[in-house]
């Protein structure tokens, strides 16, 4: 698994978790879902992704998007 796929998988899991929390706990968790979406959007424009930095430090090899 490369860095790009790890970031996408992490974002997908976080969105599913936040949707489950919104359904079972409180609808206010949808703000977390919106935060994840905004972070993905800004990463597509700027190339800066905090999750990619963490995964890179964990030793996951780089992909083509986050170098």
VMD Tcl script that builds the backbone (N, CA, C; Angstrom):
set m [mol new atoms 201]
animate dup $m
set s [atomselect $m all]
$s set {name element resname resid chain x y z} {
  {N N UNK 1 A 0.850 -1.175 0.000}
  {CA C UNK 1 A 0.000 0.000 0.000}
  {C C UNK 1 A 0.893 1.233 0.000}
  {N N UNK 2 A 0.584 2.182 -0.886}
  {CA C UNK 2 A 1.377 3.403 -0.905}
  {C C UNK 2 A 0.663 4.502 -0.110}
  {N N UNK 3 A 1.308 5.643 -0.021}
  {CA C UNK 3 A 0.823 6.746 0.799}
  {C C UNK 3 A -0.536 7.264 0.327}
  {N N UNK 4 A -0.716 7.354 -0.981}
  {CA C UNK 4 A -1.983 7.866 -1.515}
  {C C UNK 4 A -3.160 6.986 -1.101}
  {N N UNK 5 A -2.988 5.703 -1.270}
  {CA C UNK 5 A -4.064 4.774 -0.908}
  {C C UNK 5 A -4.302 4.746 0.594}
  {N N UNK 6 A -3.244 4.893 1.382}
  {CA C UNK 6 A -3.400 4.925 2.836}
  {C C UNK 6 A -4.208 6.144 3.270}
  {N N UNK 7 A -3.932 7.296 2.673}
  {CA C UNK 7 A -4.674 8.518 3.013}
  {C C UNK 7 A -6.137 8.375 2.616}
  {N N UNK 8 A -6.398 7.850 1.427}
  {CA C UNK 8 A -7.784 7.666 0.986}
  {C C UNK 8 A -8.527 6.656 1.868}
  {N N UNK 9 A -7.860 5.578 2.230}
  {CA C UNK 9 A -8.482 4.582 3.100}
  {C C UNK 9 A -8.773 5.170 4.477}
  {N N UNK 10 A -7.825 5.931 5.006}
  {CA C UNK 10 A -8.010 6.559 6.316}
  {C C UNK 10 A -9.183 7.543 6.277}
  {N N UNK 11 A -9.260 8.357 5.226}
  {CA C UNK 11 A -10.352 9.315 5.109}
  {C C UNK 11 A -11.697 8.598 5.002}
  {N N UNK 12 A -11.732 7.529 4.236}
  {CA C UNK 12 A -12.970 6.769 4.109}
  {C C UNK 12 A -13.425 6.163 5.421}
  {N N UNK 13 A -12.492 5.600 6.167}
  {CA C UNK 13 A -12.830 5.015 7.469}
  {C C UNK 13 A -13.311 6.100 8.436}
  {N N UNK 14 A -12.637 7.243 8.436}
  {CA C UNK 14 A -13.037 8.323 9.335}
  {C C UNK 14 A -14.428 8.853 8.980}
  {N N UNK 15 A -14.753 8.942 7.700}
  {CA C UNK 15 A -16.083 9.389 7.291}
  {C C UNK 15 A -17.146 8.390 7.737}
  {N N UNK 16 A -16.881 7.099 7.557}
  {CA C UNK 16 A -17.850 6.086 7.979}
  {C C UNK 16 A -18.040 6.091 9.493}
  {N N UNK 17 A -16.951 6.274 10.237}
  {CA C UNK 17 A -17.057 6.355 11.697}
  {C C UNK 17 A -17.871 7.571 12.112}
  {N N UNK 18 A -17.600 8.716 11.492}
  {CA C UNK 18 A -18.330 9.924 11.869}
  {C C UNK 18 A -19.810 9.825 11.502}
  {N N UNK 19 A -20.120 9.168 10.386}
  {CA C UNK 19 A -21.524 8.972 10.033}
  {C C UNK 19 A -22.221 8.035 11.022}
  {N N UNK 20 A -21.524 6.999 11.458}
  {CA C UNK 20 A -22.100 6.102 12.465}
  {C C UNK 20 A -22.316 6.837 13.785}
  {N N UNK 21 A -21.346 7.670 14.176}
  {CA C UNK 21 A -21.510 8.453 15.403}
  {C C UNK 21 A -22.670 9.436 15.275}
  {N N UNK 22 A -22.837 10.032 14.105}
  {CA C UNK 22 A -23.952 10.956 13.899}
  {C C UNK 22 A -25.291 10.232 13.983}
  {N N UNK 23 A -25.326 9.021 13.501}
  {CA C UNK 23 A -26.575 8.252 13.518}
  {C C UNK 23 A -26.912 7.751 14.921}
  {N N UNK 24 A -25.916 7.218 15.621}
  {CA C UNK 24 A -26.178 6.567 16.907}
  {C C UNK 24 A -25.975 7.467 18.129}
  {N N UNK 25 A -25.182 8.530 18.014}
  {CA C UNK 25 A -24.863 9.345 19.187}
  {C C UNK 25 A -25.500 10.730 19.089}
  {N N UNK 26 A -25.065 11.513 18.104}
  {CA C UNK 26 A -25.558 12.883 17.979}
  {C C UNK 26 A -25.339 13.372 16.555}
  {N N UNK 27 A -26.304 14.104 16.011}
  {CA C UNK 27 A -26.123 14.648 14.662}
  {C C UNK 27 A -24.997 15.681 14.580}
  {N N UNK 28 A -24.528 16.154 15.694}
  {CA C UNK 28 A -23.419 17.117 15.693}
  {C C UNK 28 A -22.130 16.507 15.151}
  {N N UNK 29 A -22.041 15.171 15.112}
  {CA C UNK 29 A -20.866 14.512 14.542}
  {C C UNK 29 A -20.757 14.751 13.045}
  {N N UNK 30 A -21.812 15.240 12.417}
  {CA C UNK 30 A -21.737 15.564 10.993}
  {C C UNK 30 A -20.761 16.704 10.732}
  {N N UNK 31 A -20.495 17.536 11.740}
  {CA C UNK 31 A -19.479 18.578 11.595}
  {C C UNK 31 A -18.107 17.947 11.386}
  {N N UNK 32 A -17.858 16.813 12.023}
  {CA C UNK 32 A -16.599 16.100 11.829}
  {C C UNK 32 A -16.508 15.564 10.397}
  {N N UNK 33 A -17.631 15.083 9.879}
  {CA C UNK 33 A -17.671 14.628 8.497}
  {C C UNK 33 A -17.360 15.778 7.544}
  {N N UNK 34 A -17.934 16.939 7.818}
  {CA C UNK 34 A -17.663 18.113 6.991}
  {C C UNK 34 A -16.198 18.527 7.086}
  {N N UNK 35 A -15.614 18.436 8.268}
  {CA C UNK 35 A -14.198 18.765 8.444}
  {C C UNK 35 A -13.319 17.849 7.598}
  {N N UNK 36 A -13.639 16.567 7.573}
  {CA C UNK 36 A -12.863 15.618 6.773}
  {C C UNK 36 A -12.976 15.964 5.293}
  {N N UNK 37 A -14.186 16.278 4.844}
  {CA C UNK 37 A -14.379 16.651 3.449}
  {C C UNK 37 A -13.622 17.916 3.083}
  {N N UNK 38 A -13.652 18.914 3.958}
  {CA C UNK 38 A -12.914 20.147 3.694}
  {C C UNK 38 A -11.411 19.902 3.674}
  {N N UNK 39 A -10.933 19.025 4.556}
  {CA C UNK 39 A -9.511 18.698 4.573}
  {C C UNK 39 A -9.105 18.007 3.267}
  {N N UNK 40 A -9.931 17.111 2.763}
  {CA C UNK 40 A -9.644 16.462 1.486}
  {C C UNK 40 A -9.637 17.477 0.342}
  {N N UNK 41 A -10.563 18.418 0.393}
  {CA C UNK 41 A -10.635 19.436 -0.650}
  {C C UNK 41 A -9.405 20.333 -0.645}
  {N N UNK 42 A -8.994 20.806 0.532}
  {CA C UNK 42 A -7.812 21.664 0.592}
  {C C UNK 42 A -6.562 20.890 0.223}
  {N N UNK 43 A -6.489 19.605 0.556}
  {CA C UNK 43 A -5.322 18.801 0.189}
  {C C UNK 43 A -5.225 18.640 -1.326}
  {N N UNK 44 A -6.374 18.596 -1.996}
  {CA C UNK 44 A -6.335 18.463 -3.454}
  {C C UNK 44 A -5.782 19.719 -4.118}
  {N N UNK 45 A -5.967 20.875 -3.497}
  {CA C UNK 45 A -5.459 22.131 -4.062}
  {C C UNK 45 A -4.037 22.446 -3.610}
  {N N UNK 46 A -3.734 22.188 -2.336}
  {CA C UNK 46 A -2.448 22.610 -1.784}
  {C C UNK 46 A -1.403 21.505 -1.751}
  {N N UNK 47 A -1.843 20.247 -1.706}
  {CA C UNK 47 A -0.904 19.143 -1.567}
  {C C UNK 47 A -0.476 18.910 -0.133}
  {N N UNK 48 A -0.994 19.701 0.810}
  {CA C UNK 48 A -0.656 19.542 2.230}
  {C C UNK 48 A -1.720 18.699 2.904}
  {N N UNK 49 A -1.299 17.574 3.490}
  {CA C UNK 49 A -2.229 16.692 4.179}
  {C C UNK 49 A -1.567 16.196 5.464}
  {N N UNK 50 A -2.117 16.552 6.626}
  {CA C UNK 50 A -1.534 16.099 7.887}
  {C C UNK 50 A -1.466 14.574 8.008}
  {N N UNK 51 A -2.477 13.882 7.505}
  {CA C UNK 51 A -2.462 12.415 7.570}
  {C C UNK 51 A -1.309 11.855 6.745}
  {N N UNK 52 A -1.021 12.463 5.594}
  {CA C UNK 52 A 0.088 11.998 4.757}
  {C C UNK 52 A 1.419 12.169 5.472}
  {N N UNK 53 A 1.557 13.248 6.231}
  {CA C UNK 53 A 2.794 13.469 6.991}
  {C C UNK 53 A 2.966 12.381 8.040}
  {N N UNK 54 A 1.881 12.062 8.739}
  {CA C UNK 54 A 1.947 11.018 9.777}
  {C C UNK 54 A 2.259 9.668 9.155}
  {N N UNK 55 A 1.571 9.317 8.072}
  {CA C UNK 55 A 1.810 8.027 7.425}
  {C C UNK 55 A 3.226 7.937 6.862}
  {N N UNK 56 A 3.743 9.041 6.342}
  {CA C UNK 56 A 5.116 9.041 5.821}
  {C C UNK 56 A 6.114 8.759 6.948}
  {N N UNK 57 A 5.882 9.346 8.112}
  {CA C UNK 57 A 6.770 9.100 9.259}
  {C C UNK 57 A 6.661 7.672 9.776}
  {N N UNK 58 A 5.515 7.030 9.505}
  {CA C UNK 58 A 5.345 5.630 9.895}
  {C C UNK 58 A 6.008 4.681 8.903}
  {N N UNK 59 A 6.549 5.232 7.803}
  {CA C UNK 59 A 7.299 4.411 6.871}
  {C C UNK 59 A 6.542 3.912 5.659}
  {N N UNK 60 A 5.352 4.435 5.425}
  {CA C UNK 60 A 4.607 4.011 4.245}
  {C C UNK 60 A 5.236 4.673 3.019}
  {N N UNK 61 A 5.523 3.916 1.974}
  {CA C UNK 61 A 6.192 4.482 0.791}
  {C C UNK 61 A 5.315 5.501 0.069}
  {N N UNK 62 A 5.962 6.505 -0.516}
  {CA C UNK 62 A 5.256 7.586 -1.194}
  {C C UNK 62 A 4.554 7.100 -2.450}
  {N N UNK 63 A 3.450 7.762 -2.761}
  {CA C UNK 63 A 2.744 7.525 -4.008}
  {C C UNK 63 A 2.987 8.698 -4.935}
  {N N UNK 64 A 2.122 8.883 -5.904}
  {CA C UNK 64 A 2.344 9.966 -6.854}
  {C C UNK 64 A 1.772 11.294 -6.394}
  {N N UNK 65 A 0.791 11.298 -5.484}
  {CA C UNK 65 A 0.138 12.549 -5.083}
  {C C UNK 65 A 0.900 13.276 -3.973}
  {N N UNK 66 A 1.321 12.561 -2.950}
  {CA C UNK 66 A 1.974 13.177 -1.792}
  {C C UNK 66 A 3.438 12.821 -1.791}
  {N N UNK 67 A 4.267 13.658 -2.414}
  {CA C UNK 67 A 5.701 13.400 -2.474}
  {C C UNK 67 A 6.452 14.305 -1.547}
}
mol reanalyze $m
mol bondsrecalc $m
mol representation Tube
mol addrep $m
